[in-house]
Amino acid sequence: MEKKLSKKALSKSFHNWYWGHLTCFSQEHMQTFGYLHAMLPLCEELYDNEDDKAKAMNTYTAFFNTEPQLGSVIVGMTAGLEESRANGDESVDDETINGLRAGLMGPIAGIGDSLVVGTVIPILLGIAMGMSGGGSPVGAIFYIIVWNLFAYFGMRYLYNTGYKLGGQAVSFLVGAQGEAIRDAVSTLGGFVIGAVSATWVSVTTAFKLVNDAGETYLSLQSKLDEVFPGLLTAAVIILCWWLMAKKKRSPIQVMLILVVVALVGCFVGFFDPGLTY
């Protein structure tokens, strides 16, 4: 009798991935244990013998790490492959499954980081910040609700699509079409990041030269605006990119550097925080 995964088992597997893809996260294992957790209900339903369950689960102890939202499609695909293996398909073994997982980690991460992290999240944050004027909590509430709905239903759709497609999706995701998608999404992500930066980041200087009468005869910001409006803003954004992309600094380290620069700038009078006491 052919074994078929039930909707209940597939739903439990998806939710295990959705809630636990970063379970026991470490630099050594990354998302491995989250993947194991997602495959557990499937192996429990497909195999009656405990040794067969253990052998199947051992397949998913290999290192795994990708963009977790788009990576749901990989978990769904391996669910379909595991079902085929449980039904005696000799073409599906440990090497086949782990080869698929390893081969898709990079391409999926490239597409997911550009699409989700580099495009969707900045757009949602830009809308939310626009709704948060005057300290309104509406923007934060909007972001929390919309992002979680997008993540949940998007991940569920990708999981189910991966399960239905199985290994057929590999040629699309790692082939020429997949490369074109990654390039297109990366370009779109660059546009979005640039637009968000230009809209919400503003860096100006308060540096001025005054004469003996206390009158300003040179305002550095005015001169910069005449030559290159937004020059300091662009310089700070490029500095942040350089630190993270070229010097491999973490976002937290970059934020600390910016805090130090801001404090020193305020202390020497280069920046004006606009505070009154």
Summary of the structure (lengths in Angstrom):
residues: 277
radius of gyration: 25.3
end to end distance: 79.9
largest distance: 96.8
contacts: 790
relative contact order: 0.09
helix: 72%
strand: 3%
